[in-house]
Amino acid sequence: MKSFLRKILYKILTFLMDREKLIFLLSDKTERALLELKTNGYLNDVGWVNSIEKNAIIDNSTNPLPWVTYPFIQFIETRLQPQFDLFEYGSGNSTLYYSKKVATVDSIENDKFWYDKIHSTMPSNVNFFFCELIYGGDYCKYSQQTLKNYDVIVVDGRDRVNSCKQSIITLKPGGVLILDDTERVAYREGIDFLLNNGFKKLDFWGIAPNISYLKCTSIFYKPGNCLDI
């Protein structure tokens, strides 16, 4: 139990203070207080405590989650519809999560080791593809290669700026694009591209499974979109 509680405290406090203060605060009294995190409150309810304990991207019932902010997950989970087609850059627990909520998921992965490891775990409504990563190459254009149009495109893999630029032509009328980690300066070009092409931006700041720092997941949408924003 103590090792688990220390792990939670370390995740929180190392982001906020120096090592000496952290060691000072690792007292039995603090650990008893942290026990409340495991049984009560928001961090427990959303599954963050469980994700820290098991070092996995999961909710409180060990179901897979996408590695995005909790406010975004809470917003999107009731708005995804069983008739939606979704394309995803970057694969894993997010693929499993989305596949339970939409009709089809087409997911592209650039890491061959990871692709081989999880390929057999994918549900029947997931089309799982591998593509070598060359910036500006086939990977970022892969939503075009499926010859389909999508209600939702999730950009949470590599080459994100080019993926934003290349994928929007495969959105259905009313389709939306989701970009994770929009607080990063490196993705500013992609964000500006979407805004300059008539999209509006809705930000969801918060923590995410198994991490303690603030990050942002954003939805880019136009009027009459499929999420009723």
C-alpha positions in Angstrom: 0.0 0.0 0.0 2.7 2.5 0.9 4.5 2.0 -2.4 1.3 2.7 -4.3 0.6 5.9 -2.3 4.2 7.1 -2.6 3.9 6.6 -6.4 0.8 8.8 -6.5 2.4 11.5 -4.3 5.5 11.4 -6.4 3.5 11.9 -9.6 1.8 15.0 -8.2 4.6 16.6 -6.2 7.5 16.2 -8.5 5.7 18.4 -10.9 5.2 21.1 -8.2 8.3 21.1 -6.0 11.9 20.0 -5.5 13.1 16.6 -4.4 13.9 17.7 -0.8 10.4 18.9 -0.1 9.0 15.8 -1.7 11.0 13.6 0.7 10.0 15.7 3.7 6.3 15.2 2.8 6.5 11.5 2.4 5.3 10.9 6.0 2.8 8.4 7.3 0.4 11.2 7.9 0.6 12.2 4.3 0.2 8.7 3.1 -2.9 8.2 5.2 -4.3 11.3 3.7 -3.5 10.0 0.2 -5.5 6.9 0.9 -8.5 9.0 0.5 -7.5 9.4 -3.2 -8.0 5.7 -3.7 -11.5 5.6 -2.3 -13.0 9.0 -2.8 -13.1 12.0 -5.0 -12.7 13.0 -8.6 -9.3 11.4 -9.2 -10.6 8.1 -8.1 -13.9 8.4 -9.9 -12.3 9.1 -13.3 -9.8 6.3 -12.9 -6.7 8.4 -12.5 -5.7 6.6 -9.3 -6.2 3.2 -10.9 -4.1 4.2 -13.9 -1.3 5.2 -11.6 -1.5 2.0 -9.6 -1.5 -0.2 -12.7 0.6 2.0 -14.9 -1.9 1.8 -17.7 -4.3 4.0 -19.7 -7.5 2.8 -18.1 -10.6 3.9 -16.1 -11.7 3.0 -12.6 -13.0 -0.4 -13.9 -9.8 -1.2 -15.9 -11.5 -0.4 -19.2 -9.2 1.2 -21.9 -9.2 4.9 -22.4 -7.6 7.2 -24.9 -4.6 9.1 -23.6 -6.3 12.5 -23.7 -7.7 14.8 -21.0 -10.5 13.6 -18.7 -12.7 16.7 -19.5 -12.5 15.7 -23.2 -13.3 12.1 -22.5 -16.3 13.1 -20.4 -17.5 15.4 -23.2 -17.1 13.0 -26.1 -18.3 9.7 -24.6 -22.0 10.6 -24.8 -21.7 12.3 -28.2 -20.1 9.5 -30.2 -22.8 7.7 -32.1 -23.0 4.0 -33.2 -23.3 5.0 -36.9 -20.1 7.0 -36.9 -17.0 6.2 -38.9 -13.8 7.2 -37.2 -10.2 7.5 -38.4 -7.3 7.6 -35.9 -3.7 8.5 -36.2 -2.0 6.5 -33.4 -3.3 3.3 -32.0 -3.7 1.4 -28.7 -6.2 1.7 -25.9 -7.8 4.6 -27.7 -8.6 2.3 -30.6 -10.3 -0.1 -28.2 -12.2 2.7 -26.5 -13.5 4.2 -29.8 -14.4 0.9 -31.3 -17.0 0.3 -28.6 -18.8 3.5 -29.4 -18.8 3.9 -33.2 -19.5 1.7 -36.3 -15.9 1.5 -37.7 -12.5 2.6 -36.7 -9.7 2.9 -39.2 -6.4 3.2 -37.3 -2.9 3.9 -38.7 0.2 2.9 -36.8 3.9 3.7 -37.6 5.6 1.6 -35.0 6.0 -1.9 -36.4 6.8 -3.5 -33.0 3.7 -2.0 -31.5 1.6 -2.8 -34.5 2.6 -6.5 -34.4 2.0 -6.6 -30.6 -1.5 -5.3 -30.6 -2.8 -6.3 -34.0 -4.5 -9.5 -32.7 -6.3 -7.6 -29.9 -8.3 -5.4 -32.3 -12.1 -5.9 -32.5 -13.8 -6.9 -35.8 -14.9 -3.3 -36.5 -11.4 -2.0 -36.5 -9.3 -1.8 -39.7 -5.7 -1.7 -38.5 -3.0 -0.5 -40.8 0.8 -0.1 -40.6 2.7 2.6 -42.5 6.3 3.6 -42.3 6.7 7.1 -40.9 8.1 9.6 -43.4 7.2 13.2 -42.5 4.9 14.6 -45.2 4.6 11.1 -46.8 2.0 8.3 -46.9 1.4 8.2 -43.2 -0.2 11.6 -42.9 -2.2 11.0 -46.0 -3.5 7.6 -45.0 -7.1 8.7 -44.4 -7.2 9.4 -48.1 -5.9 5.9 -49.0 -8.9 4.2 -47.4 -11.2 5.9 -49.9 -13.7 6.6 -47.1 -15.0 9.7 -45.4 -15.2 10.1 -41.7 -17.4 11.7 -39.0 -14.4 12.0 -36.7 -10.7 12.1 -37.3 -8.4 11.8 -34.3 -4.9 13.1 -34.7 -2.8 11.7 -31.8 0.1 10.0 -33.5 3.2 11.3 -35.3 3.5 14.0 -38.0 0.5 15.7 -36.5 0.7 19.0 -38.4 0.8 17.3 -41.8 -1.9 14.8 -40.6 -4.2 17.8 -39.9 -3.5 19.3 -43.3 -4.0 16.1 -45.3 -6.9 14.5 -43.4 -9.6 17.2 -43.4 -10.5 16.5 -47.1 -11.8 13.1 -45.9 -14.2 14.5 -43.3 -17.9 14.0 -44.0 -20.1 17.1 -44.0 -20.4 17.9 -40.3 -17.3 15.9 -39.5 -14.9 17.0 -36.7 -11.2 16.7 -36.1 -9.7 16.0 -32.7 -6.1 17.1 -32.0 -4.3 16.1 -28.7 -1.6 18.1 -27.0 -2.7 21.4 -28.5 -0.7 23.3 -25.8 2.5 22.3 -27.7 4.1 25.0 -29.7 5.2 22.4 -32.3 1.5 22.0 -33.4 0.8 25.7 -33.8 1.1 25.5 -37.6 -1.5 22.7 -37.7 -3.9 24.6 -35.4 -3.5 27.8 -37.5 -4.2 25.8 -40.7 -7.5 24.4 -39.3 -8.6 27.8 -38.0 -7.7 29.4 -41.3 -9.9 26.8 -43.1 -13.0 27.7 -41.2 -12.8 25.5 -38.2 -13.6 26.7 -34.7 -11.6 25.3 -31.7 -13.0 23.9 -28.4 -10.3 23.2 -25.8 -10.4 20.7 -23.0 -7.7 21.3 -20.4 -6.9 18.8 -17.7 -4.8 15.9 -16.6 -4.9 12.5 -18.4 -4.6 8.9 -17.3 -1.2 8.1 -15.6 0.1 11.7 -15.8 -0.1 14.7 -13.5 0.7 17.7 -15.7 -1.9 19.8 -17.4 -2.4 19.3 -21.1 -5.0 20.2 -23.7 -7.2 18.1 -26.1 -9.1 20.2 -28.7 -12.0 19.6 -31.1 -12.0 21.5 -34.4 -15.5 21.8 -35.8 -17.8 23.8 -38.1 -21.5 24.7 -37.8 -23.9 21.8 -38.1 -21.3 19.3 -36.9 -22.0 15.7 -35.9 -21.2 16.4 -32.2 -23.9 19.2 -31.9 -21.3 21.7 -30.8 
